Amino acid sequence: MNSRFRLVFTSLFVLLLAASTNACAKEMAEPPAAGVRTAPASPAAVAANASAIPSADRARIVTVSMSLRVEDLPRATEAIRGRVDAAGGYVESSNLVGGDDASATMDLRVPAAQASTTRASLRAMGKVVSESETVQDVTEQRADLGARLRAAHVQEDRLLEMTKNKTGSIGDVIDAEKELARVRENIEKLEAEQRTMDGQIAMATIHLTLTTPSAAAWQTPAPSVAHAWNGGVRFTKALVVYGAMAAAAVAPTIAPLLALLALVLVVARRLRKTDEARTAP
């Protein structure tokens, strides 16, 4: 047998062993002994089992978006940090913009069990402009991911046994080691996906936007006039710059046309003078 056929034969053998282990595990009523890996159930069985999970035990990813209007922006951001730390969470990112229209954006991660309490405390810090919540049920996805990870571990155990016993020719052992490396790479990828999903389930995400109230123009006459003047100056500068840019953009086309038009006018004037000189008595 060539190496490709041996690799295909080895993979089929491992899959058949995994399927047989799965069938035996499904027939057993008692849980497996500690340290023993069992083959996963079929995808259909995984989906059915996930659907039967009670609502309180389902896996959900909670994402909240809130917009608040606060009086003192720096003080509000510091207070939010304190409340998030007290809830067992952390500030994932923060961005503060100063000036006349000061604002801040914060991405908060809090334990899912503390999401409602944290939202209530945030509402009390200012006026709620907008608020929305998205809940994604990932119970079946997590169950499917766990089943694929268990199947990969079963395949890893079989390949480890084959390479340890060194049954078959040297080519078979080399093919088994290559397949083992591929399986272990797949296991690392699945474990990373599982850690990411578990983190998203355990910690709710709150996208928070903070703004300050804008005072009426008649309440602040001097700053309002200054702001209008500065706006007019910025507009004039922009108009001059854009006009210069437009002139620079069309100059390569307009300049030759103007030169040609001037040449035509000069020639026409000379021809007219020549005709006038001929017709003169």
C-alpha positions as a LaTeX table, in Angstrom:
\begin{tabular}{lrrr}
\hline
Residue & $x$ (\AA) & $y$ (\AA) & $z$ (\AA) \\
\hline
Met1 & 0.00 & 0.00 & 0.00 \\
Asn2 & 1.23 & 3.54 & $-0.73$ \\
Ser3 & 1.37 & 6.15 & 2.01 \\
Arg4 & $-1.86$ & 7.91 & 0.94 \\
Phe5 & $-3.85$ & 4.69 & 1.09 \\
Arg6 & $-2.40$ & 3.86 & 4.50 \\
Leu7 & $-3.40$ & 7.31 & 5.78 \\
Val8 & $-6.97$ & 6.90 & 4.52 \\
Phe9 & $-7.15$ & 3.39 & 6.00 \\
Thr10 & $-5.87$ & 4.63 & 9.36 \\
Ser11 & $-8.40$ & 7.48 & 9.47 \\
Leu12 & $-11.32$ & 5.16 & 8.62 \\
Phe13 & $-10.16$ & 2.72 & 11.27 \\
Val14 & $-10.05$ & 5.42 & 13.90 \\
Leu15 & $-13.49$ & 6.77 & 12.93 \\
Leu16 & $-15.00$ & 3.26 & 13.14 \\
Leu17 & $-13.51$ & 2.78 & 16.59 \\
Ala18 & $-14.88$ & 6.14 & 17.70 \\
Ala19 & $-18.35$ & 5.24 & 16.39 \\
Ser20 & $-18.32$ & 1.91 & 18.20 \\
Thr21 & $-17.26$ & 3.59 & 21.42 \\
Asn22 & $-20.11$ & 6.09 & 20.98 \\
Ala23 & $-22.65$ & 3.29 & 20.60 \\
Cys24 & $-21.42$ & 1.55 & 23.74 \\
Ala25 & $-21.47$ & 4.76 & 25.74 \\
Lys26 & $-25.05$ & 5.51 & 24.78 \\
Glu27 & $-26.15$ & 2.10 & 26.05 \\
Met28 & $-24.56$ & 2.61 & 29.46 \\
Ala29 & $-26.82$ & 4.21 & 32.05 \\
Glu30 & $-24.14$ & 4.96 & 34.66 \\
Pro31 & $-21.69$ & 7.88 & 34.24 \\
Pro32 & $-18.15$ & 7.09 & 33.06 \\
Ala33 & $-15.34$ & 6.57 & 35.53 \\
Ala34 & $-13.07$ & 9.48 & 36.34 \\
Gly35 & $-10.35$ & 10.12 & 33.74 \\
Val36 & $-12.06$ & 8.01 & 31.03 \\
Arg37 & $-13.03$ & 9.79 & 27.80 \\
Thr38 & $-16.18$ & 8.65 & 26.07 \\
Ala39 & $-17.13$ & 9.23 & 22.45 \\
Pro40 & $-19.65$ & 12.00 & 21.76 \\
Ala41 & $-23.23$ & 11.51 & 20.73 \\
Ser42 & $-24.37$ & 12.19 & 17.17 \\
Pro43 & $-25.17$ & 15.80 & 16.12 \\
Ala44 & $-28.89$ & 15.04 & 16.12 \\
Ala45 & $-28.69$ & 13.65 & 19.64 \\
Val46 & $-26.66$ & 16.66 & 20.77 \\
Ala47 & $-29.27$ & 19.06 & 19.37 \\
Ala48 & $-32.11$ & 17.10 & 20.99 \\
Asn49 & $-30.36$ & 17.08 & 24.37 \\
Ala50 & $-29.61$ & 20.80 & 24.10 \\
Ser51 & $-33.25$ & 21.58 & 23.32 \\
Ala52 & $-34.31$ & 19.67 & 26.43 \\
Ile53 & $-32.13$ & 21.77 & 28.75 \\
Pro54 & $-34.23$ & 23.89 & 31.17 \\
Ser55 & $-34.40$ & 27.60 & 30.45 \\
Ala56 & $-32.46$ & 28.50 & 33.60 \\
Asp57 & $-29.51$ & 26.32 & 32.51 \\
Arg58 & $-29.29$ & 27.45 & 28.89 \\
Ala59 & $-26.19$ & 29.22 & 27.61 \\
Arg60 & $-26.78$ & 32.80 & 26.54 \\
Ile61 & $-24.57$ & 35.67 & 25.35 \\
Val62 & $-25.94$ & 38.99 & 26.61 \\
Thr63 & $-25.05$ & 42.28 & 24.90 \\
Val64 & $-26.44$ & 45.63 & 26.09 \\
Ser65 & $-26.20$ & 49.05 & 24.46 \\
Met66 & $-26.93$ & 52.13 & 26.58 \\
Ser67 & $-26.70$ & 55.88 & 26.06 \\
Leu68 & $-26.77$ & 58.22 & 29.07 \\
Arg69 & $-26.72$ & 62.00 & 29.47 \\
Val70 & $-24.72$ & 63.03 & 32.55 \\
Glu71 & $-23.81$ & 66.38 & 34.08 \\
Asp72 & $-20.13$ & 65.75 & 34.90 \\
Leu73 & $-18.45$ & 63.46 & 32.39 \\
Pro74 & $-15.10$ & 62.75 & 34.17 \\
Arg75 & $-16.82$ & 62.11 & 37.49 \\
Ala76 & $-19.35$ & 59.81 & 35.81 \\
Thr77 & $-16.66$ & 57.72 & 34.11 \\
Glu78 & $-14.79$ & 57.25 & 37.39 \\
Ala79 & $-18.00$ & 56.27 & 39.17 \\
Ile80 & $-18.76$ & 53.73 & 36.43 \\
Arg81 & $-15.33$ & 52.17 & 36.80 \\
Gly82 & $-15.90$ & 51.78 & 40.53 \\
Arg83 & $-19.29$ & 50.14 & 40.08 \\
Val84 & $-18.01$ & 47.76 & 37.43 \\
Asp85 & $-15.09$ & 46.72 & 39.66 \\
Ala86 & $-17.50$ & 46.19 & 42.56 \\
Ala87 & $-19.62$ & 43.90 & 40.35 \\
Gly88 & $-16.58$ & 41.76 & 39.55 \\
Gly89 & $-16.15$ & 43.07 & 36.01 \\
Tyr90 & $-13.74$ & 45.32 & 34.17 \\
Val91 & $-13.61$ & 48.12 & 31.59 \\
Glu92 & $-12.58$ & 46.56 & 28.28 \\
Ser93 & $-12.08$ & 49.88 & 26.45 \\
Ser94 & $-12.71$ & 53.57 & 27.09 \\
Asn95 & $-12.55$ & 56.72 & 24.97 \\
Leu96 & $-13.13$ & 60.29 & 26.21 \\
Val97 & $-13.57$ & 63.27 & 23.85 \\
Gly98 & $-13.42$ & 66.77 & 25.37 \\
Gly99 & $-14.50$ & 70.15 & 24.03 \\
Asp100 & $-17.88$ & 71.79 & 23.64 \\
Asp101 & $-19.56$ & 68.52 & 22.73 \\
Ala102 & $-17.80$ & 66.28 & 25.26 \\
Ser103 & $-18.65$ & 62.58 & 25.13 \\
Ala104 & $-17.28$ & 59.21 & 26.18 \\
Thr105 & $-17.68$ & 55.62 & 25.05 \\
Met106 & $-16.98$ & 52.63 & 27.29 \\
Asp107 & $-17.16$ & 48.88 & 26.73 \\
Leu108 & $-17.90$ & 47.14 & 30.03 \\
Arg109 & $-17.67$ & 43.43 & 30.84 \\
Val110 & $-19.58$ & 42.29 & 33.92 \\
Pro111 & $-20.60$ & 38.83 & 35.14 \\
Ala112 & $-23.84$ & 37.75 & 33.46 \\
Ala113 & $-25.49$ & 37.33 & 36.86 \\
Gln114 & $-24.69$ & 40.99 & 37.67 \\
Ala115 & $-25.82$ & 42.46 & 34.34 \\
Ser116 & $-29.27$ & 43.54 & 35.53 \\
Thr117 & $-27.93$ & 45.08 & 38.73 \\
Thr118 & $-25.22$ & 46.95 & 36.84 \\
Arg119 & $-27.71$ & 48.30 & 34.32 \\
Ala120 & $-29.94$ & 49.58 & 37.13 \\
Ser121 & $-27.00$ & 51.37 & 38.76 \\
Leu122 & $-26.02$ & 52.95 & 35.43 \\
Arg123 & $-29.56$ & 54.25 & 34.87 \\
Ala124 & $-29.39$ & 56.05 & 38.22 \\
Met125 & $-26.30$ & 57.99 & 37.14 \\
Gly126 & $-28.03$ & 60.15 & 34.51 \\
Lys127 & $-30.82$ & 60.39 & 31.99 \\
Val128 & $-31.31$ & 57.37 & 29.75 \\
Val129 & $-31.28$ & 58.43 & 26.10 \\
Ser130 & $-31.52$ & 54.92 & 24.64 \\
Glu131 & $-31.16$ & 51.33 & 25.81 \\
Ser132 & $-31.31$ & 47.98 & 24.03 \\
Glu133 & $-30.45$ & 44.36 & 24.83 \\
Thr134 & $-29.55$ & 41.40 & 22.64 \\
Val135 & $-29.60$ & 37.85 & 23.99 \\
Gln136 & $-28.12$ & 35.07 & 21.83 \\
Asp137 & $-28.91$ & 31.49 & 22.85 \\
Val138 & $-25.81$ & 29.38 & 22.14 \\
Thr139 & $-26.79$ & 26.24 & 24.05 \\
Glu140 & $-26.79$ & 24.02 & 20.97 \\
Gln141 & $-23.59$ & 25.58 & 19.61 \\
Arg142 & $-21.80$ & 24.95 & 22.90 \\
Ala143 & $-23.08$ & 21.36 & 23.07 \\
Asp144 & $-21.97$ & 20.72 & 19.48 \\
Leu145 & $-18.56$ & 22.22 & 20.20 \\
Gly146 & $-18.16$ & 19.99 & 23.25 \\
Ala147 & $-19.15$ & 16.91 & 21.24 \\
Arg148 & $-16.61$ & 17.69 & 18.52 \\
Leu149 & $-13.92$ & 18.25 & 21.14 \\
Arg150 & $-14.65$ & 14.91 & 22.82 \\
Ala151 & $-14.54$ & 13.13 & 19.45 \\
Ala152 & $-11.17$ & 14.71 & 18.72 \\
His153 & $-9.84$ & 13.54 & 22.10 \\
Val154 & $-11.05$ & 9.98 & 21.39 \\
Gln155 & $-9.29$ & 10.05 & 18.03 \\
Glu156 & $-6.15$ & 11.38 & 19.73 \\
Asp157 & $-6.20$ & 8.50 & 22.25 \\
Arg158 & $-6.48$ & 5.89 & 19.47 \\
Leu159 & $-3.64$ & 7.43 & 17.48 \\
Leu160 & $-1.48$ & 7.68 & 20.60 \\
Glu161 & $-2.08$ & 3.98 & 21.22 \\
Met162 & $-1.10$ & 3.14 & 17.65 \\
Thr163 & 2.10 & 5.20 & 17.77 \\
Lys164 & 2.99 & 3.83 & 21.21 \\
Asn165 & 2.61 & 0.19 & 20.20 \\
Lys166 & 4.29 & 0.91 & 16.82 \\
Thr167 & 2.13 & $-1.66$ & 15.07 \\
Gly168 & 2.59 & $-1.90$ & 11.32 \\
Ser169 & 5.36 & $-0.72$ & 9.09 \\
Ile170 & 7.45 & 2.40 & 9.50 \\
Gly171 & 5.31 & 4.14 & 6.88 \\
Asp172 & 2.16 & 3.36 & 8.88 \\
Val173 & 3.71 & 4.79 & 12.04 \\
Ile174 & 4.79 & 7.96 & 10.20 \\
Asp175 & 1.29 & 8.40 & 8.75 \\
Ala176 & $-0.22$ & 7.91 & 12.21 \\
Glu177 & 2.12 & 10.56 & 13.67 \\
Lys178 & 1.14 & 13.02 & 10.92 \\
Glu179 & $-2.53$ & 12.35 & 11.58 \\
Leu180 & $-1.91$ & 12.78 & 15.33 \\
Ala181 & $-0.35$ & 16.21 & 14.72 \\
Arg182 & $-3.38$ & 17.24 & 12.66 \\
Val183 & $-5.80$ & 16.00 & 15.34 \\
Arg184 & $-3.93$ & 17.85 & 18.09 \\
Glu185 & $-4.01$ & 21.06 & 16.04 \\
Asn186 & $-7.77$ & 20.64 & 15.67 \\
Ile187 & $-8.08$ & 20.07 & 19.43 \\
Glu188 & $-6.22$ & 23.31 & 20.17 \\
Lys189 & $-8.50$ & 25.21 & 17.80 \\
Leu190 & $-11.65$ & 23.74 & 19.36 \\
Glu191 & $-10.41$ & 24.44 & 22.89 \\
Ala192 & $-9.72$ & 28.09 & 21.93 \\
Glu193 & $-13.26$ & 28.39 & 20.53 \\
Gln194 & $-14.64$ & 26.84 & 23.70 \\
Arg195 & $-12.73$ & 29.27 & 25.93 \\
Thr196 & $-13.94$ & 32.23 & 23.87 \\
Met197 & $-17.56$ & 31.09 & 23.99 \\
Asp198 & $-17.40$ & 30.35 & 27.73 \\
Gly199 & $-16.00$ & 33.85 & 28.30 \\
Gln200 & $-18.79$ & 35.45 & 26.28 \\
Ile201 & $-21.38$ & 33.45 & 28.20 \\
Ala202 & $-19.91$ & 34.18 & 31.62 \\
Met203 & $-19.39$ & 37.92 & 31.07 \\
Ala204 & $-22.09$ & 40.18 & 29.63 \\
Thr205 & $-21.01$ & 43.10 & 27.43 \\
Ile206 & $-22.34$ & 46.63 & 27.94 \\
His207 & $-21.62$ & 49.23 & 25.25 \\
Leu208 & $-22.06$ & 52.57 & 27.03 \\
Thr209 & $-22.16$ & 56.07 & 25.52 \\
Leu210 & $-22.04$ & 59.15 & 27.76 \\
Thr211 & $-22.92$ & 62.69 & 26.65 \\
Thr212 & $-23.37$ & 66.02 & 28.45 \\
Pro213 & $-26.49$ & 68.21 & 28.18 \\
Ser214 & $-26.28$ & 71.18 & 25.80 \\
Ala215 & $-27.24$ & 74.57 & 27.29 \\
Ala216 & $-29.57$ & 76.90 & 25.35 \\
Ala217 & $-27.86$ & 79.72 & 23.42 \\
Trp218 & $-29.62$ & 82.48 & 25.42 \\
Gln219 & $-28.33$ & 80.99 & 28.67 \\
Thr220 & $-24.69$ & 81.36 & 27.56 \\
Pro221 & $-24.61$ & 84.37 & 25.18 \\
Ala222 & $-20.85$ & 85.00 & 25.11 \\
Pro223 & $-19.82$ & 81.35 & 24.50 \\
Ser224 & $-22.63$ & 80.96 & 21.95 \\
Val225 & $-21.48$ & 84.02 & 19.94 \\
Ala226 & $-17.87$ & 82.86 & 20.16 \\
His227 & $-18.86$ & 79.39 & 19.04 \\
Ala228 & $-20.79$ & 80.85 & 16.08 \\
Trp229 & $-17.83$ & 83.06 & 15.13 \\
Asn230 & $-15.42$ & 80.14 & 15.28 \\
Gly231 & $-17.80$ & 78.09 & 13.16 \\
Gly232 & $-17.95$ & 80.88 & 10.57 \\
Val233 & $-14.16$ & 81.14 & 10.48 \\
Arg234 & $-13.82$ & 77.39 & 10.03 \\
Phe235 & $-16.40$ & 77.47 & 7.24 \\
Thr236 & $-14.57$ & 80.31 & 5.44 \\
Lys237 & $-11.25$ & 78.51 & 5.71 \\
Ala238 & $-12.79$ & 75.34 & 4.39 \\
Leu239 & $-14.43$ & 77.23 & 1.52 \\
Val240 & $-11.09$ & 78.81 & 0.52 \\
Val241 & $-9.25$ & 75.51 & 0.73 \\
Tyr242 & $-11.89$ & 73.62 & $-1.27$ \\
Gly243 & $-11.95$ & 76.43 & $-3.87$ \\
Ala244 & $-8.17$ & 76.24 & $-4.24$ \\
Met245 & $-8.37$ & 72.47 & $-4.53$ \\
Ala246 & $-11.02$ & 72.76 & $-7.24$ \\
Ala247 & $-8.93$ & 75.31 & $-9.15$ \\
Ala248 & $-5.86$ & 73.09 & $-8.89$ \\
Ala249 & $-7.86$ & 70.10 & $-10.11$ \\
Val250 & $-9.22$ & 71.81 & $-13.24$ \\
Ala251 & $-6.12$ & 73.92 & $-14.02$ \\
Pro252 & $-4.41$ & 71.24 & $-16.17$ \\
Thr253 & $-7.50$ & 71.15 & $-18.38$ \\
Ile254 & $-8.54$ & 74.81 & $-18.34$ \\
Ala255 & $-5.08$ & 76.35 & $-18.89$ \\
Pro256 & $-4.51$ & 74.84 & $-22.39$ \\
Leu257 & $-8.05$ & 75.78 & $-23.42$ \\
Leu258 & $-7.56$ & 79.37 & $-22.27$ \\
Ala259 & $-4.24$ & 79.55 & $-24.11$ \\
Leu260 & $-5.87$ & 78.22 & $-27.28$ \\
Leu261 & $-8.72$ & 80.70 & $-26.94$ \\
Ala262 & $-6.28$ & 83.58 & $-26.52$ \\
Leu263 & $-4.36$ & 82.46 & $-29.62$ \\
Val264 & $-7.58$ & 82.34 & $-31.63$ \\
Leu265 & $-8.53$ & 85.86 & $-30.48$ \\
Val266 & $-5.11$ & 87.25 & $-31.43$ \\
Val267 & $-5.23$ & 85.66 & $-34.87$ \\
Ala268 & $-8.79$ & 86.88 & $-35.41$ \\
Arg269 & $-7.84$ & 90.45 & $-34.44$ \\
Arg270 & $-4.88$ & 90.47 & $-36.83$ \\
Leu271 & $-7.01$ & 89.13 & $-39.64$ \\
Arg272 & $-9.59$ & 91.81 & $-39.00$ \\
Lys273 & $-6.94$ & 94.54 & $-39.06$ \\
Thr274 & $-5.59$ & 93.11 & $-42.31$ \\
Asp275 & $-9.04$ & 93.16 & $-43.89$ \\
Glu276 & $-9.63$ & 96.72 & $-42.71$ \\
Ala277 & $-6.30$ & 97.81 & $-44.20$ \\
Arg278 & $-7.17$ & 96.28 & $-47.58$ \\
Thr279 & $-10.59$ & 97.87 & $-47.78$ \\
Ala280 & $-9.37$ & 101.28 & $-46.70$ \\
Pro281 & $-9.30$ & 103.91 & $-49.64$ \\
\hline
\end{tabular}
